[in-house]
Amino acid sequence: MLAGIGATLAVGAASPGPTFLMVARTAVSRSRRESLTLVTGIGLGSVLLATLAVCGLHTLLVAAPKAYFVLRVIGGIYLLAVGFSMWRGSMSDNAMQAASLTPEQTTTSARRILIGGLAMQISNPKTLVVYASVFATFLPQHVSILGAVAIPVVVFGVEAGWYATVAMLLATERPRRAYLRLRKWIDRTAGTLMAALGIKLLASA
């Protein structure tokens, strides 16, 4: 059971999406500490989704389609807001000056980054549906107490482990220099992709 859940979620985590874009951008534009804080928030969001899935998230989504509709709308609006923020930052002279500073000079509140990572993970309806489907497939009808404790641990290890690897690889000198050279276009491309995903979610809702 645990191996099936872990392997399936690992494949999903490795596929490009808004969470991957956010981790990559934070890693190359901020400090390693900030990118790992973001990853911790993503991992905590995954634990929350796993706990909900164990409690019957799939059944809830089927029984309450309006709840799923609301989640898609909230997720779409959130991704649009993130995309707009990236575009606005790419056009700001102050942001360009900040990008040339060392990572220690461009720190952001750890709490704010942590909450941002958690919000990114739980506001993505695609992630919610993937978790519900995976757990509906692999979970037995009755889960033991040990299983209920082990599942969130495995999920955190898979999600946080993958994104921490991405953050560590990208938070090095060469990727950061490349980002500083192409920052405006990278941010605009990432912002456009985020906004497009948000519009797609709203349209499907």
TORPA-4810 file (N, C-alpha, C, O; in nm, 3 decimals):
<nodes>
NODE_1_0.083_-0.122_0.000_0.000_0.000_0.000_0.086_0.127_0.000_0.069_0.215_-0.084_M
NODE_2_0.180_0.134_0.098_0.264_0.253_0.109_0.353_0.270_-0.014_0.374_0.382_-0.061_L
NODE_3_0.405_0.158_-0.065_0.491_0.165_-0.184_0.413_0.216_-0.304_0.464_0.297_-0.381_A
NODE_4_0.290_0.170_-0.321_0.208_0.215_-0.434_0.173_0.362_-0.424_0.181_0.434_-0.523_G
NODE_5_0.136_0.407_-0.305_0.104_0.549_-0.285_0.226_0.635_-0.310_0.218_0.736_-0.380_I
NODE_6_0.341_0.594_-0.253_0.463_0.673_-0.269_0.509_0.682_-0.412_0.547_0.789_-0.459_G
NODE_7_0.507_0.569_-0.484_0.553_0.567_-0.622_0.463_0.652_-0.712_0.512_0.726_-0.797_A
NODE_8_0.333_0.641_-0.693_0.239_0.716_-0.777_0.251_0.866_-0.752_0.251_0.945_-0.846_T
NODE_9_0.260_0.905_-0.625_0.273_1.047_-0.593_0.409_1.102_-0.639_0.419_1.220_-0.674_L
NODE_10_0.512_1.018_-0.639_0.644_1.063_-0.687_0.639_1.099_-0.834_0.697_1.198_-0.877_A
NODE_11_0.568_1.018_-0.912_0.553_1.047_-1.056_0.477_1.179_-1.074_0.514_1.261_-1.158_V
NODE_12_0.370_1.199_-0.994_0.294_1.322_-1.004_0.374_1.444_-0.963_0.363_1.550_-1.025_G
NODE_13_0.456_1.430_-0.859_0.538_1.543_-0.813_0.643_1.582_-0.916_0.674_1.700_-0.931_A
NODE_14_0.698_1.483_-0.986_0.804_1.509_-1.083_0.752_1.576_-1.210_0.831_1.634_-1.285_A
NODE_15_0.622_1.569_-1.235_0.568_1.632_-1.355_0.559_1.783_-1.336_0.520_1.828_-1.228_S
NODE_16_0.594_1.863_-1.438_0.593_2.008_-1.425_0.453_2.062_-1.393_0.353_2.011_-1.444_P
NODE_17_0.449_2.164_-1.311_0.322_2.226_-1.274_0.350_2.354_-1.197_0.466_2.394_-1.185_G
NODE_18_0.246_2.419_-1.144_0.266_2.547_-1.073_0.356_2.534_-0.951_0.432_2.626_-0.921_P
NODE_19_0.348_2.422_-0.880_0.434_2.405_-0.762_0.580_2.396_-0.802_0.666_2.455_-0.737_T
NODE_20_0.609_2.322_-0.909_0.746_2.311_-0.958_0.799_2.448_-1.001_0.912_2.484_-0.969_F
NODE_21_0.716_2.525_-1.072_0.757_2.658_-1.116_0.790_2.748_-0.998_0.889_2.821_-1.000_L
NODE_22_0.707_2.742_-0.894_0.729_2.827_-0.778_0.857_2.789_-0.704_0.933_2.877_-0.662_M
NODE_23_0.882_2.660_-0.689_1.004_2.616_-0.622_1.127_2.656_-0.702_1.224_2.707_-0.647_V
NODE_24_1.123_2.633_-0.834_1.236_2.666_-0.920_1.266_2.816_-0.916_1.381_2.857_-0.906_A
NODE_25_1.163_2.896_-0.925_1.183_3.042_-0.927_1.238_3.091_-0.793_1.327_3.175_-0.790_R
NODE_26_1.187_3.039_-0.683_1.235_3.078_-0.551_1.380_3.036_-0.532_1.459_3.109_-0.472_T
NODE_27_1.415_2.917_-0.582_1.551_2.866_-0.565_1.654_2.953_-0.636_1.761_2.978_-0.582_A
NODE_28_1.622_2.998_-0.758_1.721_3.074_-0.834_1.720_3.222_-0.801_1.818_3.292_-0.826_V
NODE_29_1.609_3.272_-0.746_1.601_3.416_-0.721_1.618_3.452_-0.574_1.644_3.568_-0.541_S
NODE_30_1.605_3.354_-0.485_1.617_3.379_-0.341_1.729_3.294_-0.282_1.813_3.242_-0.356_R
NODE_31_1.731_3.280_-0.152_1.833_3.200_-0.087_1.790_3.054_-0.078_1.672_3.021_-0.094_S
NODE_32_1.886_2.969_-0.052_1.855_2.827_-0.034_1.763_2.807_0.086_1.674_2.722_0.083_R
NODE_33_1.785_2.884_0.192_1.701_2.873_0.310_1.556_2.904_0.278_1.466_2.833_0.324_R
NODE_34_1.533_3.008_0.201_1.395_3.046_0.167_1.329_2.940_0.078_1.211_2.909_0.096_E
NODE_35_1.405_2.886_-0.017_1.346_2.785_-0.104_1.312_2.658_-0.026_1.211_2.594_-0.054_S
NODE_36_1.395_2.622_0.072_1.365_2.504_0.153_1.249_2.530_0.249_1.176_2.437_0.284_L
NODE_37_1.233_2.654_0.292_1.116_2.690_0.373_0.989_2.673_0.291_0.887_2.623_0.340_T
NODE_38_0.995_2.717_0.165_0.882_2.699_0.075_0.850_2.550_0.057_0.734_2.510_0.058_L
NODE_39_0.953_2.470_0.042_0.936_2.325_0.025_0.871_2.265_0.151_0.787_2.176_0.141_V
NODE_40_0.909_2.314_0.267_0.848_2.265_0.392_0.699_2.294_0.393_0.619_2.210_0.433_T
NODE_41_0.661_2.414_0.348_0.519_2.448_0.339_0.445_2.357_0.243_0.332_2.315_0.270_G
NODE_42_0.509_2.326_0.129_0.448_2.234_0.032_0.431_2.096_0.094_0.327_2.031_0.076_I
NODE_43_0.533_2.050_0.168_0.523_1.921_0.234_0.412_1.916_0.337_0.341_1.816_0.347_G
NODE_44_0.395_2.025_0.413_0.287_2.029_0.512_0.151_2.029_0.443_0.056_1.968_0.492_L
NODE_45_0.141_2.099_0.329_0.017_2.095_0.252_-0.014_1.955_0.204_-0.130_1.913_0.201_G
NODE_46_0.090_1.881_0.164_0.072_1.744_0.120_0.024_1.655_0.234_-0.061_1.568_0.215_S
NODE_47_0.078_1.678_0.354_0.034_1.601_0.471_-0.113_1.628_0.500_-0.188_1.536_0.533_V
NODE_48_-0.154_1.753_0.487_-0.294_1.788_0.509_-0.384_1.717_0.408_-0.488_1.661_0.445_L
NODE_49_-0.345_1.719_0.281_-0.423_1.652_0.177_-0.428_1.501_0.200_-0.531_1.438_0.179_L
NODE_50_-0.314_1.443_0.241_-0.311_1.300_0.268_-0.403_1.263_0.383_-0.472_1.161_0.379_A
NODE_51_-0.404_1.347_0.486_-0.491_1.321_0.602_-0.637_1.328_0.561_-0.718_1.246_0.603_T
NODE_52_-0.671_1.428_0.479_-0.808_1.440_0.430_-0.846_1.319_0.344_-0.958_1.269_0.351_L
NODE_53_-0.750_1.275_0.262_-0.778_1.160_0.175_-0.804_1.035_0.257_-0.895_0.957_0.226_A
NODE_54_-0.726_1.014_0.362_-0.747_0.899_0.449_-0.884_0.906_0.514_-0.947_0.804_0.540_V
NODE_55_-0.930_1.029_0.541_-1.060_1.048_0.605_-1.178_1.040_0.507_-1.293_1.054_0.548_C
NODE_56_-1.149_1.018_0.380_-1.257_1.000_0.283_-1.278_1.118_0.190_-1.392_1.155_0.163_G
NODE_57_-1.169_1.177_0.142_-1.179_1.293_0.053_-1.250_1.258_-0.078_-1.330_1.336_-0.128_L
NODE_58_-1.219_1.141_-0.133_-1.280_1.101_-0.259_-1.432_1.094_-0.246_-1.505_1.139_-0.334_H
NODE_59_-1.478_1.036_-0.137_-1.622_1.025_-0.113_-1.685_1.163_-0.100_-1.795_1.188_-0.149_T
NODE_60_-1.613_1.254_-0.032_-1.664_1.390_-0.014_-1.679_1.462_-0.147_-1.780_1.529_-0.171_L
NODE_61_-1.578_1.450_-0.235_-1.584_1.519_-0.364_-1.698_1.465_-0.451_-1.763_1.541_-0.523_L
NODE_62_-1.721_1.334_-0.445_-1.830_1.276_-0.523_-1.965_1.319_-0.468_-2.058_1.347_-0.544_V
NODE_63_-1.975_1.323_-0.335_-2.104_1.355_-0.272_-2.133_1.504_-0.274_-2.250_1.544_-0.268_A
NODE_64_-2.029_1.587_-0.283_-2.050_1.732_-0.276_-1.981_1.800_-0.393_-1.875_1.860_-0.375_A
NODE_65_-2.040_1.793_-0.514_-1.976_1.855_-0.631_-1.960_2.006_-0.618_-1.870_2.064_-0.678_P
NODE_66_-2.047_2.070_-0.539_-2.035_2.215_-0.520_-1.905_2.249_-0.448_-1.843_2.352_-0.476_K
NODE_67_-1.864_2.163_-0.355_-1.738_2.186_-0.284_-1.621_2.180_-0.382_-1.528_2.260_-0.372_A
NODE_68_-1.626_2.086_-0.475_-1.521_2.075_-0.575_-1.519_2.198_-0.666_-1.413_2.247_-0.704_Y
NODE_69_-1.639_2.246_-0.701_-1.649_2.367_-0.783_-1.583_2.486_-0.712_-1.508_2.562_-0.773_F
NODE_70_-1.612_2.502_-0.583_-1.554_2.613_-0.506_-1.402_2.600_-0.500_-1.331_2.700_-0.513_V
NODE_71_-1.352_2.478_-0.482_-1.207_2.458_-0.477_-1.141_2.496_-0.609_-1.033_2.555_-0.610_L
NODE_72_-1.205_2.462_-0.720_-1.149_2.497_-0.850_-1.146_2.648_-0.871_-1.049_2.702_-0.924_R
NODE_73_-1.251_2.715_-0.828_-1.256_2.861_-0.841_-1.148_2.927_-0.756_-1.077_3.016_-0.802_V
NODE_74_-1.136_2.882_-0.630_-1.035_2.938_-0.541_-0.895_2.912_-0.597_-0.810_3.001_-0.597_I
NODE_75_-0.872_2.790_-0.644_-0.741_2.758_-0.701_-0.710_2.841_-0.824_-0.597_2.887_-0.840_G
NODE_76_-0.809_2.861_-0.911_-0.789_2.941_-1.031_-0.755_3.086_-0.999_-0.666_3.144_-1.059_G
NODE_77_-0.827_3.143_-0.903_-0.803_3.282_-0.863_-0.664_3.295_-0.801_-0.593_3.393_-0.826_I
NODE_78_-0.626_3.197_-0.720_-0.494_3.202_-0.656_-0.382_3.198_-0.760_-0.287_3.275_-0.751_Y
NODE_79_-0.393_3.109_-0.859_-0.290_3.101_-0.962_-0.285_3.227_-1.047_-0.178_3.271_-1.088_L
NODE_80_-0.402_3.286_-1.074_-0.404_3.414_-1.146_-0.332_3.522_-1.066_-0.258_3.602_-1.123_L
NODE_81_-0.355_3.525_-0.936_-0.291_3.626_-0.851_-0.139_3.607_-0.850_-0.064_3.704_-0.854_A
NODE_82_-0.094_3.482_-0.844_0.050_3.454_-0.846_0.110_3.496_-0.980_0.217_3.556_-0.983_V
NODE_83_0.041_3.465_-1.089_0.090_3.504_-1.221_0.098_3.655_-1.237_0.196_3.707_-1.291_G
NODE_84_-0.003_3.725_-1.189_-0.003_3.872_-1.195_0.111_3.930_-1.113_0.176_4.025_-1.155_F
NODE_85_0.136_3.870_-0.995_0.244_3.918_-0.910_0.379_3.901_-0.978_0.466_3.988_-0.966_S
NODE_86_0.399_3.790_-1.049_0.524_3.768_-1.120_0.542_3.870_-1.233_0.651_3.925_-1.250_M
NODE_87_0.436_3.895_-1.308_0.444_3.994_-1.415_0.473_4.133_-1.360_0.557_4.206_-1.415_W
NODE_88_0.406_4.170_-1.253_0.428_4.302_-1.193_0.571_4.316_-1.144_0.633_4.421_-1.159_R
NODE_89_0.624_4.208_-1.083_0.761_4.212_-1.036_0.861_4.224_-1.148_0.965_4.288_-1.131_G
NODE_90_0.832_4.164_-1.263_0.926_4.170_-1.376_0.936_4.309_-1.435_1.034_4.341_-1.501_S
NODE_91_0.835_4.392_-1.413_0.835_4.528_-1.469_0.879_4.632_-1.368_0.882_4.751_-1.400_M
NODE_92_0.914_4.590_-1.247_0.950_4.684_-1.141_1.100_4.708_-1.139_1.179_4.614_-1.137_S
NODE_93_1.139_4.835_-1.140_1.281_4.869_-1.131_1.338_4.828_-0.996_1.452_4.783_-0.987_D
NODE_94_1.257_4.843_-0.890_1.303_4.805_-0.757_1.329_4.655_-0.749_1.425_4.610_-0.686_N
NODE_95_1.241_4.578_-0.815_1.259_4.433_-0.815_1.386_4.394_-0.889_1.457_4.302_-0.849_A
NODE_96_1.416_4.466_-0.999_1.537_4.435_-1.075_1.661_4.467_-0.992_1.760_4.394_-0.998_M
NODE_97_1.656_4.577_-0.913_1.768_4.609_-0.826_1.783_4.505_-0.718_1.895_4.467_-0.683_Q
NODE_98_1.671_4.458_-0.664_1.676_4.356_-0.559_1.733_4.226_-0.612_1.800_4.153_-0.539_A
NODE_99_1.706_4.196_-0.738_1.753_4.071_-0.796_1.905_4.067_-0.806_1.964_3.959_-0.813_A
NODE_100_1.970_4.184_-0.808_2.114_4.187_-0.821_2.183_4.177_-0.686_2.306_4.169_-0.680_S
NODE_101_2.106_4.176_-0.577_2.164_4.166_-0.445_2.193_4.021_-0.411_2.143_3.929_-0.477_L
NODE_102_2.271_4.000_-0.310_2.299_3.863_-0.266_2.176_3.808_-0.197_2.092_3.885_-0.151_T
NODE_103_2.162_3.674_-0.189_2.045_3.614_-0.128_2.019_3.662_0.013_1.903_3.676_0.053_P
NODE_104_2.125_3.688_0.091_2.106_3.731_0.228_2.040_3.868_0.236_1.978_3.900_0.337_E
NODE_105_2.053_3.949_0.133_1.997_4.083_0.132_1.852_4.086_0.083_1.788_4.191_0.088_Q
NODE_106_1.800_3.974_0.035_1.665_3.972_-0.021_1.578_3.869_0.051_1.502_3.796_-0.011_T
NODE_107_1.591_3.866_0.183_1.514_3.769_0.261_1.370_3.814_0.277_1.340_3.933_0.275_T
NODE_108_1.282_3.717_0.292_1.140_3.740_0.316_1.102_3.662_0.440_1.168_3.566_0.477_T
NODE_109_0.995_3.706_0.505_0.949_3.640_0.627_0.933_3.490_0.604_0.868_3.447_0.509_S
NODE_110_0.995_3.411_0.693_0.986_3.266_0.681_0.841_3.219_0.693_0.800_3.126_0.623_A
NODE_111_0.765_3.283_0.780_0.624_3.245_0.796_0.547_3.269_0.667_0.465_3.186_0.627_R
NODE_112_0.573_3.382_0.602_0.503_3.414_0.478_0.536_3.313_0.368_0.448_3.271_0.294_R
NODE_113_0.664_3.274_0.359_0.705_3.177_0.258_0.643_3.041_0.288_0.595_2.972_0.198_I
NODE_114_0.643_3.003_0.416_0.587_2.874_0.456_0.439_2.866_0.422_0.392_2.766_0.367_L
NODE_115_0.365_2.972_0.454_0.222_2.975_0.425_0.198_2.976_0.274_0.102_2.915_0.226_I
NODE_116_0.285_3.045_0.200_0.272_3.047_0.055_0.286_2.909_-0.005_0.211_2.872_-0.096_G
NODE_117_0.382_2.832_0.044_0.400_2.695_-0.005_0.281_2.607_0.028_0.236_2.529_-0.055_G
NODE_118_0.231_2.619_0.150_0.115_2.540_0.191_-0.007_2.577_0.106_-0.081_2.490_0.060_L
NODE_119_-0.027_2.709_0.087_-0.142_2.755_0.008_-0.132_2.709_-0.136_-0.233_2.671_-0.196_A
NODE_120_-0.012_2.712_-0.193_0.007_2.665_-0.331_-0.034_2.520_-0.346_-0.095_2.482_-0.446_M
NODE_121_0.002_2.437_-0.247_-0.026_2.295_-0.257_-0.175_2.263_-0.240_-0.230_2.185_-0.316_Q
NODE_122_-0.239_2.324_-0.141_-0.378_2.287_-0.112_-0.478_2.359_-0.200_-0.595_2.320_-0.205_I
NODE_123_-0.434_2.466_-0.271_-0.528_2.539_-0.356_-0.531_2.485_-0.499_-0.606_2.534_-0.583_S
NODE_124_-0.449_2.385_-0.526_-0.444_2.327_-0.660_-0.542_2.210_-0.668_-0.512_2.102_-0.616_N
NODE_125_-0.658_2.228_-0.730_-0.758_2.121_-0.736_-0.706_1.995_-0.805_-0.749_1.884_-0.772_P
NODE_126_-0.614_2.011_-0.900_-0.557_1.894_-0.966_-0.486_1.805_-0.865_-0.500_1.682_-0.867_K
NODE_127_-0.409_1.867_-0.776_-0.341_1.791_-0.671_-0.442_1.723_-0.581_-0.423_1.608_-0.540_T
NODE_128_-0.549_1.794_-0.550_-0.653_1.740_-0.463_-0.716_1.616_-0.525_-0.735_1.515_-0.457_L
NODE_129_-0.747_1.623_-0.653_-0.809_1.509_-0.721_-0.711_1.392_-0.732_-0.750_1.277_-0.716_V
NODE_130_-0.583_1.422_-0.759_-0.482_1.317_-0.767_-0.473_1.243_-0.634_-0.470_1.120_-0.630_V
NODE_131_-0.468_1.318_-0.526_-0.459_1.255_-0.394_-0.583_1.170_-0.367_-0.572_1.056_-0.320_Y
NODE_132_-0.700_1.225_-0.397_-0.823_1.150_-0.373_-0.826_1.021_-0.454_-0.865_0.916_-0.404_A
NODE_133_-0.783_1.029_-0.581_-0.784_0.911_-0.668_-0.682_0.807_-0.623_-0.712_0.688_-0.618_S
NODE_134_-0.562_0.853_-0.591_-0.456_0.760_-0.549_-0.496_0.687_-0.421_-0.479_0.565_-0.411_V
NODE_135_-0.549_0.761_-0.325_-0.584_0.698_-0.199_-0.706_0.609_-0.214_-0.718_0.507_-0.147_F
NODE_136_-0.798_0.648_-0.302_-0.913_0.561_-0.326_-0.870_0.430_-0.390_-0.935_0.327_-0.371_A
NODE_137_-0.760_0.433_-0.468_-0.711_0.313_-0.535_-0.633_0.222_-0.441_-0.652_0.100_-0.443_T
NODE_138_-0.546_0.280_-0.360_-0.453_0.199_-0.282_-0.495_0.173_-0.137_-0.449_0.077_-0.076_F
NODE_139_-0.582_0.257_-0.082_-0.618_0.237_0.058_-0.714_0.120_0.075_-0.808_0.106_-0.003_L
NODE_140_-0.691_0.036_0.175_-0.790_-0.068_0.205_-0.913_-0.007_0.271_-0.913_0.111_0.307_P
NODE_141_-1.016_-0.086_0.285_-1.139_-0.034_0.343_-1.119_0.014_0.486_-1.179_0.112_0.529_Q
NODE_142_-1.035_-0.056_0.559_-1.006_-0.018_0.697_-0.856_0.003_0.712_-0.776_-0.087_0.683_H
NODE_143_-0.817_0.123_0.757_-0.676_0.158_0.773_-0.640_0.147_0.921_-0.711_0.201_1.006_V
NODE_144_-0.531_0.079_0.951_-0.486_0.067_1.089_-0.431_0.200_1.139_-0.403_0.290_1.061_S
NODE_145_-0.415_0.209_1.270_-0.360_0.331_1.329_-0.217_0.354_1.279_-0.178_0.467_1.249_I
NODE_146_-0.140_0.245_1.270_-0.003_0.256_1.219_-0.002_0.306_1.075_0.081_0.389_1.038_L
NODE_147_-0.093_0.254_0.994_-0.102_0.300_0.855_-0.142_0.445_0.846_-0.089_0.519_0.763_G
NODE_148_-0.236_0.488_0.930_-0.282_0.627_0.928_-0.170_0.722_0.966_-0.169_0.837_0.922_A
NODE_149_-0.077_0.677_1.048_0.038_0.760_1.087_0.147_0.754_0.980_0.211_0.855_0.950_V
NODE_150_0.168_0.635_0.922_0.277_0.618_0.826_0.248_0.688_0.693_0.341_0.738_0.629_A
NODE_151_0.122_0.693_0.652_0.089_0.751_0.521_0.131_0.898_0.511_0.199_0.933_0.414_I
NODE_152_0.094_0.986_0.606_0.139_1.126_0.595_0.291_1.139_0.597_0.346_1.228_0.531_P
NODE_153_0.360_1.051_0.672_0.506_1.057_0.675_0.564_1.025_0.538_0.656_1.093_0.491_V
NODE_154_0.511_0.921_0.473_0.558_0.884_0.340_0.528_0.995_0.239_0.613_1.029_0.156_V
NODE_155_0.409_1.051_0.247_0.371_1.158_0.155_0.462_1.279_0.172_0.507_1.337_0.073_V
NODE_156_0.489_1.318_0.296_0.579_1.432_0.320_0.717_1.402_0.264_0.779_1.489_0.202_F
NODE_157_0.767_1.280_0.286_0.899_1.245_0.236_0.907_1.251_0.084_1.008_1.297_0.029_G
NODE_158_0.803_1.205_0.016_0.803_1.205_-0.131_0.797_1.347_-0.185_0.880_1.386_-0.267_V
NODE_159_0.698_1.425_-0.139_0.679_1.561_-0.193_0.795_1.653_-0.153_0.857_1.715_-0.240_E
NODE_160_0.823_1.661_-0.024_0.929_1.751_0.023_1.065_1.705_-0.027_1.151_1.788_-0.059_A
NODE_161_1.086_1.574_-0.035_1.214_1.523_-0.083_1.242_1.562_-0.227_1.353_1.604_-0.260_G
NODE_162_1.141_1.549_-0.313_1.160_1.585_-0.454_1.184_1.734_-0.471_1.279_1.774_-0.538_W
NODE_163_1.099_1.816_-0.410_1.113_1.961_-0.429_1.237_2.015_-0.359_1.294_2.115_-0.403_Y
NODE_164_1.280_1.952_-0.249_1.405_1.994_-0.185_1.523_1.965_-0.276_1.617_2.044_-0.282_A
NODE_165_1.519_1.853_-0.347_1.624_1.821_-0.444_1.630_1.926_-0.555_1.737_1.972_-0.594_T
NODE_166_1.512_1.962_-0.606_1.505_2.066_-0.710_1.563_2.198_-0.657_1.641_2.264_-0.725_V
NODE_167_1.523_2.235_-0.535_1.569_2.362_-0.477_1.721_2.361_-0.456_1.787_2.460_-0.485_A
NODE_168_1.775_2.250_-0.408_1.919_2.243_-0.383_1.999_2.251_-0.513_2.106_2.312_-0.517_M
NODE_169_1.948_2.189_-0.618_2.019_2.190_-0.746_2.016_2.328_-0.811_2.115_2.371_-0.871_L
NODE_170_1.902_2.398_-0.798_1.888_2.527_-0.865_1.942_2.644_-0.783_1.970_2.750_-0.838_L
NODE_171_1.955_2.626_-0.652_2.003_2.735_-0.566_2.156_2.737_-0.564_2.216_2.745_-0.457_A
NODE_172_2.218_2.729_-0.678_2.364_2.734_-0.691_2.402_2.854_-0.777_2.315_2.919_-0.837_T
NODE_173_2.529_2.882_-0.784_2.575_3.006_-0.847_2.541_3.014_-0.995_2.496_3.118_-1.042_E
NODE_174_2.561_2.907_-1.070_2.539_2.912_-1.215_2.392_2.936_-1.250_2.364_3.025_-1.330_R
NODE_175_2.296_2.860_-1.193_2.155_2.890_-1.222_2.115_3.030_-1.179_2.034_3.095_-1.246_P
NODE_176_2.172_3.078_-1.067_2.135_3.213_-1.020_2.186_3.319_-1.117_2.115_3.416_-1.144_R
NODE_177_2.306_3.303_-1.169_2.358_3.400_-1.266_2.273_3.400_-1.393_2.243_3.506_-1.448_R
NODE_178_2.235_3.281_-1.438_2.152_3.273_-1.558_2.017_3.341_-1.533_1.963_3.408_-1.621_A
NODE_179_1.963_3.323_-1.413_1.835_3.387_-1.380_1.848_3.539_-1.382_1.760_3.608_-1.434_Y
NODE_180_1.956_3.591_-1.323_1.973_3.736_-1.318_1.984_3.795_-1.459_1.938_3.907_-1.483_L
NODE_181_2.044_3.721_-1.551_2.056_3.770_-1.689_1.921_3.772_-1.760_1.892_3.862_-1.839_R
NODE_182_1.839_3.672_-1.732_1.713_3.654_-1.806_1.591_3.675_-1.717_1.481_3.630_-1.751_L
NODE_183_1.609_3.742_-1.605_1.505_3.748_-1.504_1.371_3.797_-1.557_1.267_3.737_-1.529_R
NODE_184_1.373_3.906_-1.635_1.248_3.964_-1.682_1.167_3.863_-1.763_1.046_3.849_-1.743_K
NODE_185_1.234_3.793_-1.854_1.161_3.700_-1.942_1.125_3.570_-1.870_1.022_3.510_-1.899_W
NODE_186_1.210_3.528_-1.778_1.176_3.408_-1.700_1.053_3.434_-1.614_0.962_3.352_-1.609_I
NODE_187_1.051_3.550_-1.547_0.937_3.583_-1.461_0.809_3.601_-1.543_0.701_3.558_-1.501_D
NODE_188_0.822_3.663_-1.659_0.703_3.682_-1.743_0.652_3.550_-1.798_0.531_3.528_-1.806_R
NODE_189_0.744_3.462_-1.837_0.701_3.331_-1.886_0.634_3.251_-1.775_0.527_3.193_-1.796_T
NODE_190_0.697_3.248_-1.657_0.638_3.176_-1.544_0.505_3.236_-1.503_0.410_3.163_-1.473_A
NODE_191_0.496_3.370_-1.503_0.371_3.436_-1.469_0.261_3.405_-1.568_0.145_3.385_-1.530_G
NODE_192_0.297_3.401_-1.696_0.199_3.368_-1.800_0.148_3.225_-1.783_0.028_3.200_-1.794_T
NODE_193_0.239_3.132_-1.755_0.199_2.993_-1.734_0.108_2.979_-1.613_0.009_2.907_-1.617_L
NODE_194_0.143_3.049_-1.505_0.059_3.045_-1.384_-0.081_3.099_-1.415_-0.181_3.038_-1.377_M
NODE_195_-0.086_3.213_-1.483_-0.216_3.273_-1.516_-0.295_3.183_-1.610_-0.417_3.170_-1.596_A
NODE_196_-0.227_3.120_-1.705_-0.297_3.030_-1.798_-0.356_2.911_-1.725_-0.468_2.868_-1.755_A
NODE_197_-0.282_2.855_-1.628_-0.335_2.746_-1.549_-0.455_2.791_-1.467_-0.552_2.717_-1.452_L
NODE_198_-0.448_2.913_-1.415_-0.561_2.968_-1.339_-0.684_2.985_-1.426_-0.795_2.951_-1.385_G
NODE_199_-0.664_3.040_-1.546_-0.777_3.059_-1.638_-0.837_2.924_-1.679_-0.959_2.910_-1.689_I
NODE_200_-0.749_2.825_-1.700_-0.796_2.692_-1.738_-0.883_2.632_-1.626_-0.987_2.571_-1.653_K
NODE_201_-0.840_2.649_-1.502_-0.917_2.599_-1.389_-1.053_2.669_-1.380_-1.155_2.604_-1.359_L
NODE_202_-1.053_2.800_-1.394_-1.179_2.876_-1.386_-1.271_2.837_-1.500_-1.392_2.823_-1.480_L
NODE_203_-1.216_2.819_-1.619_-1.299_2.782_-1.734_-1.361_2.643_-1.715_-1.478_2.622_-1.747_A
NODE_204_-1.280_2.549_-1.664_-1.334_2.415_-1.643_-1.435_2.411_-1.530_-1.523_2.326_-1.528_S
NODE_205_-1.421_2.504_-1.434_-1.520_2.509_-1.325_-1.654_2.561_-1.375_-1.748_2.572_-1.296_A
</nodes>
